[in-house]
Each structure stands twice: as structure tokens, then as C-alpha cells.
Amino acid sequence: MADNKIQLPQSGGGLVRYFEDYKSKLEFGPMTIVIIIVIVIVLELLLKRFNIFGL
């Protein structure tokens, strides 16, 4: 029974390599993202408060 071992192909073990040399054209800092989120929340509250689109 020990002679019937099944050999599976070797894999990366679920590890994915991401290369650091890629530079995005759009880069945002964490504070910019927080400000954008706050602006979206305020706009949504204003739209709901004044019922601009009749919803």
C-alpha cells in the first residue's frame, strides 16, 4: 500500500508574487480617500434630505 503513493505536481503553495516595479498613474493618499468618502456621504444625505430626484 505504501508503494502506491500519488505524486501531485508541485505548485506555488498559493503564493502570488506581485512585482514592485509597477507604478500606477493614479495614486491617492489615505487622507484623500477619506475626504472622498465623506463627500459622497454628505452628497447622499443631501439628496435624500431634499428629495431632488423625486424618489
N, CA, C and O atoms as a Maestro MAE file, in Angstrom:
{
 s_m_m2io_version
 :::
 2.0.0
}

f_m_ct {
 s_m_title
 :::
 protein
 m_atom[220] {
  # First column is atom index #
  i_m_mmod_type
  r_m_x_coord
  r_m_y_coord
  r_m_z_coord
  i_m_residue_number
  s_m_chain_name
  s_m_pdb_residue_name
  s_m_pdb_atom_name
  i_m_atomic_number
  :::
  1 25 0.821 -1.188 0.000 1 A "MET " " N  " 7
  2 3 0.000 0.000 0.000 1 A "MET " " CA " 6
  3 2 0.866 1.254 0.000 1 A "MET " " C  " 6
  4 15 0.483 2.262 -0.593 1 A "MET " " O  " 8
  5 25 2.021 1.212 0.651 2 A "ALA " " N  " 7
  6 3 2.899 2.361 0.716 2 A "ALA " " CA " 6
  7 2 3.557 2.640 -0.617 2 A "ALA " " C  " 6
  8 15 4.013 3.758 -0.858 2 A "ALA " " O  " 8
  9 25 3.616 1.647 -1.487 3 A "ASP " " N  " 7
  10 3 4.237 1.823 -2.798 3 A "ASP " " CA " 6
  11 2 3.334 2.566 -3.772 3 A "ASP " " C  " 6
  12 15 3.813 3.029 -4.808 3 A "ASP " " O  " 8
  13 25 2.064 2.695 -3.481 4 A "ASN " " N  " 7
  14 3 1.098 3.328 -4.384 4 A "ASN " " CA " 6
  15 2 0.895 4.801 -4.041 4 A "ASN " " C  " 6
  16 15 -0.243 5.269 -4.016 4 A "ASN " " O  " 8
  17 25 1.955 5.531 -3.781 5 A "LYS " " N  " 7
  18 3 1.835 6.956 -3.468 5 A "LYS " " CA " 6
  19 2 1.466 7.733 -4.719 5 A "LYS " " C  " 6
  20 15 1.951 7.449 -5.814 5 A "LYS " " O  " 8
  21 25 0.623 8.692 -4.538 6 A "ILE " " N  " 7
  22 3 0.225 9.561 -5.646 6 A "ILE " " CA " 6
  23 2 1.075 10.817 -5.579 6 A "ILE " " C  " 6
  24 15 1.119 11.488 -4.547 6 A "ILE " " O  " 8
  25 25 1.739 11.132 -6.657 7 A "GLN " " N  " 7
  26 3 2.583 12.327 -6.725 7 A "GLN " " CA " 6
  27 2 1.787 13.458 -7.370 7 A "GLN " " C  " 6
  28 15 1.409 13.363 -8.538 7 A "GLN " " O  " 8
  29 25 1.539 14.503 -6.632 8 A "LEU " " N  " 7
  30 3 0.859 15.674 -7.171 8 A "LEU " " CA " 6
  31 2 1.906 16.645 -7.714 8 A "LEU " " C  " 6
  32 15 3.020 16.710 -7.194 8 A "LEU " " O  " 8
  33 25 1.557 17.396 -8.753 9 A "PRO " " N  " 7
  34 3 2.519 18.371 -9.276 9 A "PRO " " CA " 6
  35 2 2.797 19.461 -8.252 9 A "PRO " " C  " 6
  36 15 1.917 19.859 -7.490 9 A "PRO " " O  " 8
  37 25 4.028 19.930 -8.250 10 A "GLN " " N  " 7
  38 3 4.385 20.996 -7.329 10 A "GLN " " CA " 6
  39 2 3.742 22.302 -7.787 10 A "GLN " " C  " 6
  40 15 3.624 22.576 -8.981 10 A "GLN " " O  " 8
  41 25 3.342 23.077 -6.824 11 A "SER " " N  " 7
  42 3 2.732 24.367 -7.147 11 A "SER " " CA " 6
  43 2 3.362 25.430 -6.263 11 A "SER " " C  " 6
  44 15 4.256 25.147 -5.465 11 A "SER " " O  " 8
  45 25 2.887 26.646 -6.418 12 A "GLY " " N  " 7
  46 3 3.417 27.753 -5.640 12 A "GLY " " CA " 6
  47 2 2.882 27.796 -4.224 12 A "GLY " " C  " 6
  48 15 3.210 28.710 -3.468 12 A "GLY " " O  " 8
  49 25 2.074 26.837 -3.855 13 A "GLY " " N  " 7
  50 3 1.546 26.807 -2.500 13 A "GLY " " CA " 6
  51 2 0.591 27.956 -2.220 13 A "GLY " " C  " 6
  52 15 0.443 28.363 -1.068 13 A "GLY " " O  " 8
  53 25 -0.054 28.481 -3.237 14 A "GLY " " N  " 7
  54 3 -0.985 29.582 -3.054 14 A "GLY " " CA " 6
  55 2 -0.306 30.933 -2.959 14 A "GLY " " C  " 6
  56 15 -0.971 31.942 -2.723 14 A "GLY " " O  " 8
  57 25 0.991 30.971 -3.135 15 A "LEU " " N  " 7
  58 3 1.701 32.244 -3.055 15 A "LEU " " CA " 6
  59 2 1.668 32.946 -4.410 15 A "LEU " " C  " 6
  60 15 1.884 32.326 -5.451 15 A "LEU " " O  " 8
  61 25 1.402 34.217 -4.378 16 A "VAL " " N  " 7
  62 3 1.358 35.014 -5.603 16 A "VAL " " CA " 6
  63 2 2.408 36.098 -5.475 16 A "VAL " " C  " 6
  64 15 2.507 36.763 -4.444 16 A "VAL " " O  " 8
  65 25 3.173 36.268 -6.504 17 A "ARG " " N  " 7
  66 3 4.214 37.302 -6.471 17 A "ARG " " CA " 6
  67 2 3.709 38.558 -7.169 17 A "ARG " " C  " 6
  68 15 3.229 38.503 -8.301 17 A "ARG " " O  " 8
  69 25 3.822 39.660 -6.496 18 A "TYR " " N  " 7
  70 3 3.475 40.949 -7.072 18 A "TYR " " CA " 6
  71 2 4.768 41.739 -7.216 18 A "TYR " " C  " 6
  72 15 5.548 41.854 -6.270 18 A "TYR " " O  " 8
  73 25 4.979 42.266 -8.380 19 A "PHE " " N  " 7
  74 3 6.220 42.969 -8.637 19 A "PHE " " CA " 6
  75 2 6.112 44.414 -8.184 19 A "PHE " " C  " 6
  76 15 5.091 45.068 -8.392 19 A "PHE " " O  " 8
  77 25 7.156 44.896 -7.573 20 A "GLU " " N  " 7
  78 3 7.178 46.234 -7.005 20 A "GLU " " CA " 6
  79 2 7.531 47.309 -8.030 20 A "GLU " " C  " 6
  80 15 7.420 48.499 -7.734 20 A "GLU " " O  " 8
  81 25 7.949 46.912 -9.218 21 A "ASP " " N  " 7
  82 3 8.383 47.906 -10.191 21 A "ASP " " CA " 6
  83 2 7.219 48.554 -10.933 21 A "ASP " " C  " 6
  84 15 7.437 49.496 -11.696 21 A "ASP " " O  " 8
  85 25 5.979 48.075 -10.732 22 A "TYR " " N  " 7
  86 3 4.821 48.668 -11.385 22 A "TYR " " CA " 6
  87 2 4.425 49.940 -10.652 22 A "TYR " " C  " 6
  88 15 4.278 49.939 -9.430 22 A "TYR " " O  " 8
  89 25 4.256 51.012 -11.391 23 A "LYS " " N  " 7
  90 3 3.871 52.292 -10.808 23 A "LYS " " CA " 6
  91 2 2.564 52.742 -11.459 23 A "LYS " " C  " 6
  92 15 2.501 52.895 -12.679 23 A "LYS " " O  " 8
  93 25 1.543 52.950 -10.669 24 A "SER " " N  " 7
  94 3 0.253 53.372 -11.181 24 A "SER " " CA " 6
  95 2 0.297 54.844 -11.570 24 A "SER " " C  " 6
  96 15 1.040 55.631 -10.984 24 A "SER " " O  " 8
  97 25 -0.501 55.203 -12.557 25 A "LYS " " N  " 7
  98 3 -0.573 56.603 -12.967 25 A "LYS " " CA " 6
  99 2 -1.401 57.413 -11.973 25 A "LYS " " C  " 6
  100 15 -1.184 58.614 -11.814 25 A "LYS " " O  " 8
  101 25 -2.346 56.758 -11.306 26 A "LEU " " N  " 7
  102 3 -3.181 57.418 -10.309 26 A "LEU " " CA " 6
  103 2 -2.775 56.928 -8.927 26 A "LEU " " C  " 6
  104 15 -2.828 55.730 -8.646 26 A "LEU " " O  " 8
  105 25 -2.375 57.840 -8.078 27 A "GLU " " N  " 7
  106 3 -2.027 57.488 -6.719 27 A "GLU " " CA " 6
  107 2 -2.729 58.448 -5.771 27 A "GLU " " C  " 6
  108 15 -2.668 59.665 -5.941 27 A "GLU " " O  " 8
  109 25 -3.390 57.889 -4.781 28 A "PHE " " N  " 7
  110 3 -4.104 58.677 -3.789 28 A "PHE " " CA " 6
  111 2 -3.582 58.328 -2.412 28 A "PHE " " C  " 6
  112 15 -3.313 57.167 -2.104 28 A "PHE " " O  " 8
  113 25 -3.443 59.346 -1.597 29 A "GLY " " N  " 7
  114 3 -3.052 59.122 -0.214 29 A "GLY " " CA " 6
  115 2 -4.262 58.711 0.607 29 A "GLY " " C  " 6
  116 15 -5.397 58.835 0.147 29 A "GLY " " O  " 8
  117 25 -4.033 58.227 1.805 30 A "PRO " " N  " 7
  118 3 -5.148 57.783 2.637 30 A "PRO " " CA " 6
  119 2 -6.102 58.921 3.012 30 A "PRO " " C  " 6
  120 15 -7.311 58.708 3.101 30 A "PRO " " O  " 8
  121 25 -5.579 60.102 3.229 31 A "MET " " N  " 7
  122 3 -6.446 61.228 3.592 31 A "MET " " CA " 6
  123 2 -7.341 61.624 2.426 31 A "MET " " C  " 6
  124 15 -8.487 62.018 2.640 31 A "MET " " O  " 8
  125 25 -6.848 61.528 1.211 32 A "THR " " N  " 7
  126 3 -7.656 61.836 0.035 32 A "THR " " CA " 6
  127 2 -8.838 60.880 -0.066 32 A "THR " " C  " 6
  128 15 -9.950 61.301 -0.383 32 A "THR " " O  " 8
  129 25 -8.607 59.601 0.200 33 A "ILE " " N  " 7
  130 3 -9.681 58.605 0.142 33 A "ILE " " CA " 6
  131 2 -10.732 58.895 1.214 33 A "ILE " " C  " 6
  132 15 -11.930 58.791 0.951 33 A "ILE " " O  " 8
  133 25 -10.295 59.254 2.408 34 A "VAL " " N  " 7
  134 3 -11.239 59.568 3.484 34 A "VAL " " CA " 6
  135 2 -12.075 60.783 3.112 34 A "VAL " " C  " 6
  136 15 -13.281 60.794 3.359 34 A "VAL " " O  " 8
  137 25 -11.470 61.799 2.528 35 A "ILE " " N  " 7
  138 3 -12.199 63.006 2.121 35 A "ILE " " CA " 6
  139 2 -13.220 62.686 1.039 35 A "ILE " " C  " 6
  140 15 -14.346 63.181 1.079 35 A "ILE " " O  " 8
  141 25 -12.831 61.860 0.070 36 A "ILE " " N  " 7
  142 3 -13.768 61.469 -0.999 36 A "ILE " " CA " 6
  143 2 -14.957 60.714 -0.415 36 A "ILE " " C  " 6
  144 15 -16.096 60.940 -0.825 36 A "ILE " " O  " 8
  145 25 -14.703 59.819 0.536 37 A "ILE " " N  " 7
  146 3 -15.793 59.059 1.159 37 A "ILE " " CA " 6
  147 2 -16.733 59.990 1.915 37 A "ILE " " C  " 6
  148 15 -17.951 59.831 1.837 37 A "ILE " " O  " 8
  149 25 -16.186 60.958 2.645 38 A "VAL " " N  " 7
  150 3 -17.021 61.910 3.391 38 A "VAL " " CA " 6
  151 2 -17.863 62.746 2.439 38 A "VAL " " C  " 6
  152 15 -19.034 63.004 2.717 38 A "VAL " " O  " 8
  153 25 -17.287 63.173 1.320 39 A "ILE " " N  " 7
  154 3 -18.026 63.960 0.331 39 A "ILE " " CA " 6
  155 2 -19.174 63.143 -0.248 39 A "ILE " " C  " 6
  156 15 -20.275 63.666 -0.420 39 A "ILE " " O  " 8
  157 25 -18.939 61.884 -0.548 40 A "VAL " " N  " 7
  158 3 -20.000 61.027 -1.098 40 A "VAL " " CA " 6
  159 2 -21.118 60.847 -0.070 40 A "VAL " " C  " 6
  160 15 -22.297 60.878 -0.426 40 A "VAL " " O  " 8
  161 25 -20.758 60.661 1.195 41 A "ILE " " N  " 7
  162 3 -21.778 60.504 2.234 41 A "ILE " " CA " 6
  163 2 -22.600 61.775 2.385 41 A "ILE " " C  " 6
  164 15 -23.823 61.712 2.507 41 A "ILE " " O  " 8
  165 25 -21.944 62.923 2.378 42 A "VAL " " N  " 7
  166 3 -22.669 64.199 2.504 42 A "VAL " " CA " 6
  167 2 -23.583 64.415 1.303 42 A "VAL " " C  " 6
  168 15 -24.723 64.848 1.468 42 A "VAL " " O  " 8
  169 25 -23.104 64.123 0.111 43 A "LEU " " N  " 7
  170 3 -23.949 64.268 -1.083 43 A "LEU " " CA " 6
  171 2 -25.167 63.350 -1.017 43 A "LEU " " C  " 6
  172 15 -26.273 63.751 -1.381 43 A "LEU " " O  " 8
  173 25 -24.964 62.130 -0.557 44 A "GLU " " N  " 7
  174 3 -26.094 61.206 -0.443 44 A "GLU " " CA " 6
  175 2 -27.112 61.706 0.577 44 A "GLU " " C  " 6
  176 15 -28.318 61.626 0.343 44 A "GLU " " O  " 8
  177 25 -26.637 62.212 1.690 45 A "LEU " " N  " 7
  178 3 -27.560 62.746 2.695 45 A "LEU " " CA " 6
  179 2 -28.316 63.962 2.179 45 A "LEU " " C  " 6
  180 15 -29.504 64.120 2.462 45 A "LEU " " O  " 8
  181 25 -27.638 64.824 1.423 46 A "LEU " " N  " 7
  182 3 -28.314 65.993 0.846 46 A "LEU " " CA " 6
  183 2 -29.368 65.575 -0.170 46 A "LEU " " C  " 6
  184 15 -30.462 66.138 -0.202 46 A "LEU " " O  " 8
  185 25 -29.046 64.604 -0.987 47 A "LEU " " N  " 7
  186 3 -30.017 64.133 -1.976 47 A "LEU " " CA " 6
  187 2 -31.238 63.526 -1.302 47 A "LEU " " C  " 6
  188 15 -32.364 63.737 -1.752 47 A "LEU " " O  " 8
  189 25 -31.027 62.779 -0.234 48 A "LYS " " N  " 7
  190 3 -32.168 62.195 0.473 48 A "LYS " " CA " 6
  191 2 -32.960 63.263 1.223 48 A "LYS " " C  " 6
  192 15 -34.186 63.187 1.298 48 A "LYS " " O  " 8
  193 25 -32.272 64.249 1.774 49 A "ARG " " N  " 7
  194 3 -32.940 65.290 2.564 49 A "ARG " " CA " 6
  195 2 -33.824 66.173 1.700 49 A "ARG " " C  " 6
  196 15 -34.954 66.482 2.080 49 A "ARG " " O  " 8
  197 25 -33.324 66.579 0.550 50 A "PHE " " N  " 7
  198 3 -34.067 67.500 -0.299 50 A "PHE " " CA " 6
  199 2 -34.843 66.793 -1.402 50 A "PHE " " C  " 6
  200 15 -35.540 67.443 -2.182 50 A "PHE " " O  " 8
  201 25 -34.732 65.477 -1.477 51 A "ASN " " N  " 7
  202 3 -35.523 64.679 -2.414 51 A "ASN " " CA " 6
  203 2 -35.439 65.244 -3.826 51 A "ASN " " C  " 6
  204 15 -36.464 65.455 -4.474 51 A "ASN " " O  " 8
  205 25 -34.249 65.485 -4.293 52 A "ILE " " N  " 7
  206 3 -34.023 66.185 -5.556 52 A "ILE " " CA " 6
  207 2 -34.569 65.437 -6.745 52 A "ILE " " C  " 6
  208 15 -35.103 66.052 -7.668 52 A "ILE " " O  " 8
  209 25 -34.448 64.114 -6.748 53 A "PHE " " N  " 7
  210 3 -34.866 63.349 -7.924 53 A "PHE " " CA " 6
  211 2 -36.267 62.779 -7.778 53 A "PHE " " C  " 6
  212 15 -36.686 61.970 -8.607 53 A "PHE " " O  " 8
  213 25 -36.997 63.176 -6.756 54 A "GLY " " N  " 7
  214 3 -38.375 62.757 -6.591 54 A "GLY " " CA " 6
  215 2 -38.515 61.303 -6.192 54 A "GLY " " C  " 6
  216 15 -39.541 60.680 -6.466 54 A "GLY " " O  " 8
  217 25 -37.495 60.755 -5.548 55 A "LEU " " N  " 7
  218 3 -37.577 59.357 -5.115 55 A "LEU " " CA " 6
  219 2 -38.143 59.231 -3.742 55 A "LEU " " C  " 6
  220 15 -38.278 58.120 -3.229 55 A "LEU " " O  " 8
  :::
 }
 m_bond[219] {
  # First column is bond index #
  i_m_from
  i_m_to
  i_m_order
  :::
  1 1 2 1
  2 2 3 1
  3 3 4 2
  4 3 5 1
  5 5 6 1
  6 6 7 1
  7 7 8 2
  8 7 9 1
  9 9 10 1
  10 10 11 1
  11 11 12 2
  12 11 13 1
  13 13 14 1
  14 14 15 1
  15 15 16 2
  16 15 17 1
  17 17 18 1
  18 18 19 1
  19 19 20 2
  20 19 21 1
  21 21 22 1
  22 22 23 1
  23 23 24 2
  24 23 25 1
  25 25 26 1
  26 26 27 1
  27 27 28 2
  28 27 29 1
  29 29 30 1
  30 30 31 1
  31 31 32 2
  32 31 33 1
  33 33 34 1
  34 34 35 1
  35 35 36 2
  36 35 37 1
  37 37 38 1
  38 38 39 1
  39 39 40 2
  40 39 41 1
  41 41 42 1
  42 42 43 1
  43 43 44 2
  44 43 45 1
  45 45 46 1
  46 46 47 1
  47 47 48 2
  48 47 49 1
  49 49 50 1
  50 50 51 1
  51 51 52 2
  52 51 53 1
  53 53 54 1
  54 54 55 1
  55 55 56 2
  56 55 57 1
  57 57 58 1
  58 58 59 1
  59 59 60 2
  60 59 61 1
  61 61 62 1
  62 62 63 1
  63 63 64 2
  64 63 65 1
  65 65 66 1
  66 66 67 1
  67 67 68 2
  68 67 69 1
  69 69 70 1
  70 70 71 1
  71 71 72 2
  72 71 73 1
  73 73 74 1
  74 74 75 1
  75 75 76 2
  76 75 77 1
  77 77 78 1
  78 78 79 1
  79 79 80 2
  80 79 81 1
  81 81 82 1
  82 82 83 1
  83 83 84 2
  84 83 85 1
  85 85 86 1
  86 86 87 1
  87 87 88 2
  88 87 89 1
  89 89 90 1
  90 90 91 1
  91 91 92 2
  92 91 93 1
  93 93 94 1
  94 94 95 1
  95 95 96 2
  96 95 97 1
  97 97 98 1
  98 98 99 1
  99 99 100 2
  100 99 101 1
  101 101 102 1
  102 102 103 1
  103 103 104 2
  104 103 105 1
  105 105 106 1
  106 106 107 1
  107 107 108 2
  108 107 109 1
  109 109 110 1
  110 110 111 1
  111 111 112 2
  112 111 113 1
  113 113 114 1
  114 114 115 1
  115 115 116 2
  116 115 117 1
  117 117 118 1
  118 118 119 1
  119 119 120 2
  120 119 121 1
  121 121 122 1
  122 122 123 1
  123 123 124 2
  124 123 125 1
  125 125 126 1
  126 126 127 1
  127 127 128 2
  128 127 129 1
  129 129 130 1
  130 130 131 1
  131 131 132 2
  132 131 133 1
  133 133 134 1
  134 134 135 1
  135 135 136 2
  136 135 137 1
  137 137 138 1
  138 138 139 1
  139 139 140 2
  140 139 141 1
  141 141 142 1
  142 142 143 1
  143 143 144 2
  144 143 145 1
  145 145 146 1
  146 146 147 1
  147 147 148 2
  148 147 149 1
  149 149 150 1
  150 150 151 1
  151 151 152 2
  152 151 153 1
  153 153 154 1
  154 154 155 1
  155 155 156 2
  156 155 157 1
  157 157 158 1
  158 158 159 1
  159 159 160 2
  160 159 161 1
  161 161 162 1
  162 162 163 1
  163 163 164 2
  164 163 165 1
  165 165 166 1
  166 166 167 1
  167 167 168 2
  168 167 169 1
  169 169 170 1
  170 170 171 1
  171 171 172 2
  172 171 173 1
  173 173 174 1
  174 174 175 1
  175 175 176 2
  176 175 177 1
  177 177 178 1
  178 178 179 1
  179 179 180 2
  180 179 181 1
  181 181 182 1
  182 182 183 1
  183 183 184 2
  184 183 185 1
  185 185 186 1
  186 186 187 1
  187 187 188 2
  188 187 189 1
  189 189 190 1
  190 190 191 1
  191 191 192 2
  192 191 193 1
  193 193 194 1
  194 194 195 1
  195 195 196 2
  196 195 197 1
  197 197 198 1
  198 198 199 1
  199 199 200 2
  200 199 201 1
  201 201 202 1
  202 202 203 1
  203 203 204 2
  204 203 205 1
  205 205 206 1
  206 206 207 1
  207 207 208 2
  208 207 209 1
  209 209 210 1
  210 210 211 1
  211 211 212 2
  212 211 213 1
  213 213 214 1
  214 214 215 1
  215 215 216 2
  216 215 217 1
  217 217 218 1
  218 218 219 1
  219 219 220 2
  :::
 }
}
